[in-house]
Amino acid sequence: MLVVELPAGGVEYVDTGGDGPVLVLTHGFPMDHRQWRLVLPHLDGLRCVLPTLPMGAHRRPMRPDADLSQTGQAAILADLLDALDLRDVTLVMNDWGGAQFVVALDRAERVGRMAMVACEAFDNFPPGPARLPAAMCRVPGGTWLVTRLFQTSLVRRGPRAYGAMSHARVPDDVLDAWFTPALRDADVRRDMQKFATGAPDRRTLLALAERLRDFDRPALVVWAEDDAMMPAEHGPRLAELLPQGRLVVVPGSRTLVTEDRPEELARLLRELVAA
C-alpha cells in the first residue's frame, strides 16, 4: 500500500499505474480497496487509484482534529486528487455516496466523469439498515460495541445487515480486513465514530444534492434492481438531476454491484471512460 500525506493525515491507497485514463474507485463503510477486487481484473489498461478513506477500515489513524464528516471525507478525497496530481478523473462511488460532495465543495475541477453506483443520495445518509449502528456510535461505548457486533454472524450475514448488501457471500477474510482495524485501535474507532455520526441534517443533504446540477460532464448512474439499501426511485432522480446523466439498472444485484455483477460494472465503466 502507498501512503499520501494530506492535511487530515496519511491516507493509504492502491495505484495500478500505467498511462491509461484514471479511475478513482471509492468504497463503503467500513470497507477498503478490497471492495473492488472482483472488478479490477476487468479494468486492465486503465489506471485505477483506490484510496482507503478513514471510515473504520483504515489502518493509519487520522489527525485528532481532522474533519471526518461526509463533507470532510469529500474534502480528503479532493485533497488526494490534488496531492497525486490526478486529472480528468473518472470518479466512481458504490455504497458510500459522499464522493459526490466534491461537486458541492467546488472541488470537482479534476473530475472529468462521475459514476454513482447504487450509492447513498439525497437524504439517504445513512441508509435505513445502517441507522442503528450510527445511532449507537453517538453514545459512550457505542462505537466499541459496534466493532464487537461486526464479529458476529448476525451482522456479517444477517438479512438486515451486511448480508443484505449482496447476493454473493463476501468472504470472511475480506470482512475481517474491513472490521479488524477499528476493533484493535482506539484511534481508528475515534475516526469511525466521527464518520458514522457525521451526516448533515436532511435540509443540508438535499441542498448538497442540488449542486449536482452544476456537474456538466458525463455521468453514469448504475442502480441495482434488488437493492435493499438505496431507494429504487433515487436512481432516476439522480440521472434527471445530472445534466449529462444516464441511468442503467443492473438486474441480479444488490447494493454491492462490485460483488454481484463485477464484469457488467467494469463494462459500464469502460463505456463511461470512452465518453
N, C-alpha and C positions, 0 to 999 in steps of 0.2 A: 504494500500500500504506500502511495505517495502522500505527502503532507504539504498543505499550503497554509502559511500563516496569514490570518485575516484579523481585522480589528477585534472580532469577537473571540478569537482563539484559533488554534490549529485545527484544520479540517482534513481528514483523510479522504483520499479519492483514488479511483482506478482510472487509468487512461490507456486505452488500447493503442493509441498512437496512430501514425500514418498521416498522409496528406489529404485524405478524403474529407468530405463535408463533416461537420462536427455535430454530434447529438449529445445533449446533456440530459441524462436519464435520472430523474429523482425517484424517491421511494416513499413508502408509507410509514406508519407509526406502529411499534418501534422496529423499523427494518433498516436494511442497508443495501449495498450494491447487489447482494445475492438475489434480490427480488427480480433481477434481470438476467439471471444465469441461463435461463432457457431461451431467451430472446437473442442474446449476444451472438451465438454461433450463426445466426441468420442475418447478421448485420455486417458481414465481412466487407471490407473495402471502405467502410465508414469509420471515422474516428469517434469513439464513444467515451465520454467522460462521465463517471459515476461517483458523485460525492456522497459521503455518509454524513448527512446533516445531523445536528445534535438533538435527536428526538428520543434517545434512550438506548439505541443500539450502537452508539458511537463509543469508542474506547478511550478517547482523549477528552477529558472534561474541558469545558469552555471557561473563559474568564468569569469570575463570580458576578461581575456586573453586566454580563452580556445579555442583550435583549433576545430571548428565545421564543417570543410570541409568534403568532402566524406571520405578522409583517416583519418581525425581527428575523425569522428564518428566511423570508424572501430577500431581505437585505443581505444576509450572509451569502445566499446564492448569487446575487448580483455582484457582491464583492469578489466571489470566486471567479466569475466570468472576467472581471477586471484584472484580477491578480494573474490569471493564466492567459490573459490577452486573447480570449476566445471571441471570434467574430462570426457573424451570420449564422448563429447557433440555431439549431432546432431544439427547442426546449420541450421536454416530454415529462408529463406527470401521470402517475397512476396511484390511486387511493388518496394520498395527500394531494390536495388541490391548491395549497398555498403558494405554489410556484407562480400562479397567475398574478399574484400581488406585485410581482416585479413590474408589471404594467402600471398598476396604481401608484407605485413609488416613483414613476417616471424614470425607470432604470432599464428599460427594455431596448435600448439602442443597439445592444449586441445580439438581440434575438431576431432572427430572420423568419422563423416559423415557430408555431406552437402546436403541440398535440396534447389534448386533455382527454385522458383515457380513464373512464369510469372513476371519476375523482370527486372530491368534495367541491361543492359550488354553491353560490348564493348563500343561504343561511344554514346550510347543512354542515356546520363545523362545530363540534364533531358529529359524525353520523349517529343515528339512534343507538345502535349496539355499543358504541364507544362512549356514550354519555355517562354511564355508571362509573367506569374506571376513571374518567376525567373528574367526576364529582368526588370520587374517593381521594384523588390526589390533592384536593383542597383542604382536607382535614389532617391534623397532625398524625403522622404514622401511616397515612393512607397510601402514599407512594410506595413505601416499604411493603405494605400488604399486597399492592397490585403486582409488584415484582414476584412475590411468592405465588400469587394466583396464576401467573404466566407459566409456572412449572406444572400446573395441573392439567389433566386431560380434558377437564370440563371447559377450560378456557382455550386450550390448544385445538380441540376437536369439536367443541360444543356448537350446536346449530345457531346459537345467538352470540357466538364469539368468533374466534379465528376460523372455526370450521365453516362459517357462513361465507367466507371470503373467496372460496374457490371450490369447484367440483373436485379438482385434483387434490390429493393429500400432500401438503407441504411437508417435506422430510423433516424428521426430528432434529437432524444435525443443523439444518438451516434455522429452525425455530430456536434451537439452543444458541446459535450465533446471534440471533436477534434479541433474545431475552436475558442472556447472561451478563452483559456489561452493567446494566443498572442493578442487577441482583448483587453484584460483587463490589460496586464502587459507589460510595455515598455521594460523591460529586457528580457522577453521571445521573444518579437518581434526582439530585437537585436540578440538573438540566432538564431531565424528562418531565419533572413536575412543572417547571416553567413553561414548557411547550404544551403539556396536557391542559394547563389552566389558562393558556394564553390566547384563546379565541376571542375576537372582539364581539361586541353585542350585535344583535340582529340588524339594527339600522346601519351600523358601520359596515357589516359584511355585505349588505345589499348595495351600499354606496361603492364599496370596493369592486364589486362585480360589475357595476355600471361602467367602470373605467375600461372594461374590455372592449367597449365601442371604439376606443382610441387605437386598438391594435389592428392596423390596416394592412396586415400581411397574411400570407396563407396560414390557415388554422384548421386543424383536424379535430373533430370531436368523435371519439370512439366510445360507445356505450355498450354495456354488457346486458344481454337480453334477460339474464336470470339474476340480476343484481339485487341483493337484499339490503345493501348499504346506501346506495346512491339512487334517489328517486328517478323513475323512468322519464318523467317529464323534464328533468334537468338537462338531458342531452339535447333535445330540440331547442330548449330555451337558450342554451349556450351557443348552438350553431346559428340561431337567429340573431343573437346579440353581437357576435363577432362579424365584422364587415365581410370577411372572406371565409366564413365558417362553413365547413362541410361535415355532415353527420353520417356516421356509419354505425349501425347496430350489429354487434357480433353475437351470433347465436352460440349456445353451448358454453357460455361463460358467466361467471360471477365477477365480483369486483376485480380480483387479480387476474386480469386477462393475460398477464405475463405467465401465469401458471397454466391456465386452461387452454389458451389459444396463442402460444408464442409465435408460431410460424406465421399465422394470419396477421398478428400485430406487427411483426417485422415487415411483412409485405406492405402494409398500410403506411408504415413509417418511411419505407423506401419511396413510396409514391409521393409522400409529402415532401421529402427531401428533393425529389426530382422537380417539384413545383417551384 
